[in-house]
């Protein structure tokens, strides 16, 4: 398990990360989300010793990163997709193996694991962004780590690649691994993340299971009917509030079955009757709006 406690980092007069605390549990995928400039990348760099925090600590099963006997076996990190453009994918990973005291054979194993074994002898400079993302993930997997720390790993992946990544990370977690993954693709995260850590302006906004966050969304029923006024009056008589959204009525405080029964009893025709709940993306935009670096008019 990863425990982040009171991480703080200031650059000049700007507080990039502000007293941030959260946990990442084994066997679960945790999405790490927030607007641009919210401190996600800085936090991840502090978690693996690339940036020194002004205050706070990160522990892996109770041990600080710099005190781990074999960091490569505890945490695999892919914080960017960069690699020497003149090296082949295989040689890039073999260099990493040599630096970490791992067998050279691991390079070929992880290349095949992430689906790019066929281009092992091609130079990285000719790789697409999606291929470099897979290579970065391969590097993170070299030490067969207990934990994966991935910063925007879906950037540059095509739809099939994103589906593959989703399946891979779910499988990794189901085998007991802990995954912390940052992403701007909120709708995609909603498909496979168990938990979310949401930050804004370097501060924690919420940390909770995805379903718990989704359940906070207001529920309404959308109705389309040629007898709008009749239905509005009828619902008002039963104390049910009604709003309007284009050609539809937006009804809160009543279930679909309640509305259908009222309409049937009073011979009001319904052309459409659907439940509506704000998406996870809508919820997170609302949650982080005050902390966003850029907002539209």
C-alpha atoms as one frame of an Amber mdcrd trajectory, in Angstrom:
protein
   0.000   0.000   0.000   1.130   3.551  -0.745   0.600   6.151   1.959   1.066
   9.810   1.029   1.195  12.078   4.082   1.124  15.879   4.070   3.197  16.301
   0.901   4.054  19.937   0.274   6.131  21.573  -2.453   6.597  25.261  -3.189
   8.293  26.838  -6.207   9.039  30.474  -5.445   5.708  31.952  -4.365   3.605
  29.173  -5.910   2.443  26.267  -3.763   2.425  23.399  -6.269   1.383  20.743
  -3.733  -0.297  21.752  -0.515  -0.377  19.373   2.471  -1.603  16.481   0.312
  -2.519  13.112   1.871  -4.106   9.983   0.371  -3.708   6.182   0.182  -3.431
   3.750  -2.729  -4.680   0.284  -1.857  -3.397  -3.047  -3.250  -5.745  -4.879
  -5.577  -7.307  -1.619  -6.758  -6.820   0.916  -9.549  -6.758   4.479  -8.243
  -7.307   7.323 -10.688  -5.408  10.534  -9.956  -7.223  13.485 -11.506  -7.311
  17.264 -11.472  -7.044  20.264 -13.820  -3.815  21.230 -15.581  -1.422  22.688
 -13.030  -3.131  20.992 -10.100   0.071  19.281  -8.925  -0.400  15.712 -10.177
   2.967  15.354 -11.918   4.836  17.085  -9.099   3.221  14.729  -6.602   4.193
  11.678  -8.638   7.774  12.875  -8.966   7.979  13.320  -5.188   6.608   9.814
  -4.726   9.657   8.291  -6.446  12.342  10.670  -5.216  12.741  12.725  -8.400
  11.611  15.886  -6.612  12.332  16.593  -2.963   9.270  17.657  -0.965   9.435
  20.651   1.368   7.434  18.629   3.859   5.595  15.327   4.118   6.360  11.670
   3.446   5.540   8.794   1.121   5.690   5.201   2.375   5.389   1.875   0.561
   4.109  -0.685   3.038   5.547   1.498   5.786   8.950   2.103   4.163  10.145
   5.371   2.635  11.166   5.159  -1.040  14.854   5.947  -0.378  14.960   3.170
   2.249  13.609   0.404   0.002  16.073  -2.462  -0.493  15.012  -2.962  -4.129
  12.880  -0.027  -5.286  12.456  -1.555  -8.762  10.642  -4.555  -7.213   8.349
  -2.330  -5.150   7.306   0.364  -7.575   7.396   0.666 -11.339   7.018   4.251
 -12.542   6.333   5.633 -16.013   6.159   9.396 -15.664   6.905  10.248 -19.293
   7.368   8.456 -22.590  10.895   9.655 -23.332  13.769   7.383 -24.393  17.014
   7.855 -26.318  15.853   8.097 -29.956  18.968   6.359 -31.292  18.532   3.206
 -29.225  16.386   0.256 -30.137  13.542  -0.618 -27.799  15.391  -3.753 -26.672
  18.624  -1.905 -25.936  16.782   0.847 -24.109  15.290  -1.719 -21.748  18.525
  -3.699 -21.446  20.217  -0.493 -20.273  17.536  -0.133 -17.621  18.025  -3.785
 -16.621  21.768  -3.243 -16.191  21.194  -0.150 -14.050  18.754  -2.049 -11.807
  20.640  -5.331 -11.542  18.035  -7.265 -13.537  18.541 -10.069 -16.028  18.809
  -8.916 -19.662  16.081 -11.392 -20.580  13.492  -9.237 -18.808  13.732  -6.727
 -21.677  12.249  -9.162 -24.188   9.693 -10.464 -21.687   8.175  -7.057 -20.990
   8.292  -5.989 -24.653   6.044  -8.918 -25.480   3.917  -8.281 -22.385   3.019
  -4.775 -23.602   2.533  -5.866 -27.204   5.576  -4.369 -28.962   7.869  -7.385
 -29.143   7.732  -7.237 -32.941   9.501  -3.843 -32.976  12.161  -4.683 -30.363
  14.996  -3.928 -32.818  13.566  -0.682 -34.178  14.974   2.648 -33.006  12.796
   4.555 -30.554  13.138   7.724 -32.641  10.794   6.194 -35.207   8.144   5.217
 -32.684   4.727   6.841 -32.496   3.688   8.376 -29.167   1.486   5.351 -28.505
   4.428   2.962 -29.040   6.608   5.075 -26.741   3.876   4.893 -24.101   3.944
   1.096 -24.294   7.745   1.164 -24.066   7.545   3.348 -20.953   5.115   0.877
 -19.388   7.470  -1.970 -20.284  10.226  -0.154 -18.406   7.983   0.198 -15.363
   7.315  -3.559 -15.407  10.948  -4.692 -15.537  11.315  -5.380 -11.817   7.928
  -7.125 -11.518   6.847  -4.414  -9.069   4.069  -4.530  -6.494   2.905  -1.053
  -7.509   2.553   0.885 -10.766   2.736   4.677 -10.905   1.688   5.966 -14.344
   1.357   9.572 -15.486  -1.047   9.950 -18.436  -0.254   6.511 -19.933  -3.131
   6.704 -22.437  -1.735   9.755 -24.262  -1.208   8.849 -27.893  -2.928   5.473
 -27.715  -5.580   4.646 -30.303  -8.963   3.272 -29.145  -7.720  -0.316 -29.325
  -4.625   0.639 -27.320  -6.729   2.362 -24.676  -8.905  -0.739 -24.377  -5.771
  -2.870 -24.040  -4.350  -0.571 -21.336  -7.624  -0.691 -19.406  -7.649  -4.495
 -19.496  -3.962  -4.707 -18.558  -4.262  -2.444 -15.511  -7.404  -4.201 -14.304
  -5.632  -7.563 -14.576  -2.583  -6.192 -12.762  -4.745  -4.977  -9.868  -6.737
  -8.214  -9.729  -3.462 -10.049  -9.149  -2.877  -7.920  -6.043  -0.951  -4.980
  -7.481  -1.659  -1.359  -6.588  -2.081   1.098  -9.466  -2.030   4.895  -9.356
  -2.776   6.339 -12.786  -3.301   9.963 -13.753  -5.467  10.749 -16.750  -7.485
  13.508 -18.391  -9.765  10.856 -19.900 -12.308  10.848 -17.075 -14.906   8.867
 -18.992 -12.273   6.203 -19.662 -11.136   6.116 -16.012 -14.737   5.572 -14.982
 -14.680   2.250 -16.863 -11.861   0.649 -14.880 -10.822   2.689 -11.817 -11.956
   1.576  -8.368 -11.054   4.768  -6.512 -10.362   8.401  -7.356  -8.042  10.952
  -5.791  -9.099  14.411  -6.983  -6.868  17.436  -6.448  -7.037  21.114  -7.352
  -4.411  23.821  -6.824  -2.271  21.219  -5.075  -4.905  20.401  -2.453  -6.989
  17.280  -1.951 -10.604  17.816  -3.012 -11.839  14.279  -2.487 -10.581  10.704
  -2.224 -13.280   8.050  -2.501 -14.445   5.007  -4.454 -15.702   5.893  -7.934
 -19.196   4.592  -7.196 -19.428   6.708  -4.052 -18.637   9.832  -6.076 -21.098
   8.877  -8.820 -23.820   8.336  -6.222 -23.563  11.992  -5.160 -24.938  13.105
  -8.539 -28.435  14.542  -8.576 -30.976  12.240 -10.165 -33.734  13.405 -12.472
 -36.104  11.973 -15.070 -36.307  13.366 -18.600 -39.741  13.315 -20.199 -40.964
  14.244 -23.656 -44.703  14.530 -24.196 -47.108  16.342 -26.545 -49.155  17.243
 -23.421 -46.514  19.285 -21.627 -48.786  21.733 -19.823 -51.130  19.012 -18.614
 -48.236  17.003 -17.200 -46.641  20.052 -15.549 -49.903  20.915 -13.812 -50.459
  17.307 -12.758 -46.972  16.938 -11.298 -47.285  20.268  -9.515 -50.465  19.042
  -7.844 -48.408  16.187  -6.413 -45.613  18.472  -5.195 -43.146  17.378  -7.873
 -40.816  20.047  -9.300 -40.453  20.346 -13.060 -37.815  22.105 -15.148 -37.328
  22.360 -18.896 -34.414  21.261 -21.062 -35.092  21.936 -24.732 -38.129  19.913
 -25.755 -37.928  17.777 -22.617 -39.197  18.226 -19.106 -36.685  17.622 -16.312
 -38.379  16.122 -13.265 -36.746  15.743  -9.856 -38.152  14.034  -6.803 -40.044
  11.258  -8.582 -39.126   7.922 -10.130 -39.828   6.852 -13.693 -42.467   4.392
 -12.498 -44.238   7.098 -10.437 -44.344   9.455 -13.423 -45.489   6.703 -15.780
 -48.304   5.720 -13.450 -49.511   9.319 -13.019 -49.456   9.846 -16.781 -51.340
   6.602 -17.384 -53.984   7.445 -14.789 -54.644  10.809 -16.457 -54.292   9.614
 -20.068 -51.200  11.695 -20.800 -49.037  10.297 -23.601 -45.315   9.984 -22.953
 -42.993   9.775 -25.939 -39.822   9.490 -23.834 -39.159   8.636 -20.182 -35.512
   8.187 -19.160 -33.425   8.453 -16.007 -30.692  11.073 -16.013 -27.688  11.394
 -13.729 -24.671  13.638 -14.207 -21.625  11.795 -15.565 -18.464  11.344 -13.534
 -16.789  13.839 -15.851 -19.494  16.441 -15.125 -19.140  15.858 -11.379 -15.362
  16.275 -11.450 -15.531  19.396 -13.609 -17.903  20.951 -11.075 -15.691  19.819
  -8.202 -12.478  21.233  -9.681 -13.884  24.302 -11.435 -12.667  26.768  -8.805
  -9.151  25.303  -9.013  -8.887  25.178 -12.818  -6.000  27.117 -14.352  -7.998
  27.902 -17.492 -11.788  28.102 -17.834 -14.023  28.913 -20.768 -16.480  31.774
 -20.755
